[in-house]
Amino acid sequence: MASTILLGSGDVQKIKSTIIDKVTNQGISNELIYEIERGSLESPVYLLVFEKYYFRNGSRTSLTVLISKNEETIIVDVTANAGIGLLNRYSLGAETHFVNIATDGLMPLGFKVVSSL
C-alpha cells in the first residue's frame, strides 16, 4: 500500500478535473470506476476510485482519492493498493507509481506533500 496526503488551495472542481485527467490519460488501462460527491458548496467532498490493469502479469491496482475542502484549505488523500492473485501485498511498486501519477499533477498547482507512506 502507498499513501500520500497533500494540502493546497484553489478551485476544488479544477483539482478534481486535474486528477481525473492526469490519471486516466497516463495509461490505456487506467479508468475512473467510481465517483461520489458529498458535502456542500462551501465544504465539498469528492471520492474518486480508479483502477489500472497490468497486462504483463494480470494484476490490478486500485487508487482511491479523497478531496475535501476545509475553509480555504483543500486536502487531498491519495491511497493505492495492488496485488497479484493470492499475493495481495506483492506488487513490485505498482501502487507507489499510481499514487505518484495522481500527486504529480497537483504539484504545479501549489500543493505540498504533508505525509507519505
C-alpha positions as CSV (number, residue, x, y, z in Angstrom):
1,M,0.0,0.0,0.0
2,A,1.1,3.5,-0.7
3,S,-0.4,6.7,0.6
4,T,0.1,10.5,0.3
5,I,-1.6,13.5,1.8
6,L,-1.4,16.9,0.1
7,L,-2.5,20.4,1.2
8,G,-3.2,23.3,-1.1
9,S,-5.8,25.8,-2.2
10,G,-7.7,26.7,-5.3
11,D,-10.8,25.6,-7.1
12,V,-12.0,22.2,-5.9
13,Q,-13.5,21.4,-9.3
14,K,-10.3,22.2,-11.1
15,I,-8.4,19.9,-8.6
16,K,-10.8,17.1,-9.2
17,S,-10.6,17.5,-13.0
18,T,-6.8,17.7,-12.9
19,I,-6.6,14.4,-11.0
20,I,-9.1,12.6,-13.3
21,D,-7.3,13.9,-16.5
22,K,-3.8,13.1,-15.2
23,V,-4.7,9.5,-14.1
24,T,-6.9,8.5,-17.0
25,N,-4.6,9.8,-19.6
26,Q,-1.5,8.2,-18.2
27,G,-2.2,4.7,-19.4
28,I,-4.6,2.8,-21.6
29,S,-5.9,0.7,-18.8
30,N,-6.3,3.5,-16.3
31,E,-10.0,4.2,-15.7
32,L,-12.2,6.0,-13.2
33,I,-14.6,3.4,-11.9
34,Y,-16.4,5.2,-9.1
35,E,-17.1,8.8,-8.2
36,I,-19.1,10.3,-5.3
37,E,-19.8,13.9,-4.4
38,R,-20.9,14.9,-0.9
39,G,-20.9,17.9,1.3
40,S,-22.0,21.4,0.5
41,L,-20.9,24.2,-1.8
42,E,-18.7,25.6,1.0
43,S,-17.3,22.2,2.1
44,P,-17.4,19.8,-0.9
45,V,-16.1,16.2,-0.6
46,Y,-15.2,14.0,-3.6
47,L,-14.3,10.4,-3.6
48,L,-12.7,9.0,-6.8
49,V,-11.7,5.4,-7.3
50,F,-9.5,4.4,-10.2
51,E,-8.3,1.1,-11.4
52,K,-5.4,0.1,-13.6
53,Y,-4.9,-3.4,-15.1
54,Y,-1.4,-4.7,-15.8
55,F,-1.5,-6.9,-18.8
56,R,2.0,-8.4,-18.3
57,N,1.1,-10.2,-15.1
58,G,-2.7,-10.0,-14.9
59,S,-2.9,-7.9,-11.8
60,R,-4.9,-4.8,-10.8
61,T,-4.1,-1.7,-8.9
62,S,-6.7,0.4,-7.1
63,L,-6.3,4.1,-6.5
64,T,-8.6,6.0,-4.1
65,V,-8.6,9.8,-3.9
66,L,-10.5,11.8,-1.3
67,I,-10.7,15.5,-1.9
68,S,-12.1,17.7,0.8
69,K,-12.2,21.5,1.5
70,N,-11.9,23.0,5.0
71,E,-12.4,26.7,4.8
72,E,-9.7,27.8,2.3
73,T,-7.5,24.6,2.5
74,I,-8.0,21.7,0.1
75,I,-6.9,18.3,1.5
76,V,-6.2,15.5,-1.0
77,D,-5.7,12.0,0.4
78,V,-4.4,9.5,-2.2
79,T,-4.1,5.8,-1.4
80,A,-3.3,2.8,-3.7
81,N,-3.3,-0.9,-3.2
82,A,-2.1,-3.6,-5.6
83,G,-1.5,-7.3,-5.7
84,I,-1.2,-10.4,-7.8
85,G,-3.8,-13.1,-7.2
86,L,-3.4,-14.5,-3.7
87,L,-0.3,-12.5,-3.1
88,N,-2.3,-9.4,-2.3
89,R,0.6,-7.5,-0.8
90,Y,3.1,-8.3,-3.6
91,S,3.0,-5.5,-6.2
92,L,6.6,-4.6,-7.3
93,G,5.9,-0.9,-6.5
94,A,2.8,-0.5,-8.7
95,E,0.8,1.3,-6.0
96,T,3.6,3.9,-5.4
97,H,3.7,4.6,-9.2
98,F,-0.1,5.0,-9.3
99,V,-0.1,7.4,-6.3
100,N,2.7,9.4,-8.0
101,I,0.6,9.8,-11.2
102,A,-2.2,11.5,-9.2
103,T,0.0,13.6,-7.0
104,D,2.4,14.8,-9.7
105,G,-0.5,16.7,-11.4
106,L,-1.1,18.7,-8.2
107,M,2.4,20.0,-7.6
108,P,2.2,22.6,-10.4
109,L,-1.0,23.9,-8.7
110,G,0.9,24.7,-5.5
111,F,0.1,21.6,-3.5
112,K,2.6,20.3,-0.9
113,V,3.0,16.8,0.5
114,V,2.4,16.7,4.2
115,S,2.6,12.9,4.7
116,S,3.6,10.0,2.6
117,L,3.9,6.2,3.2
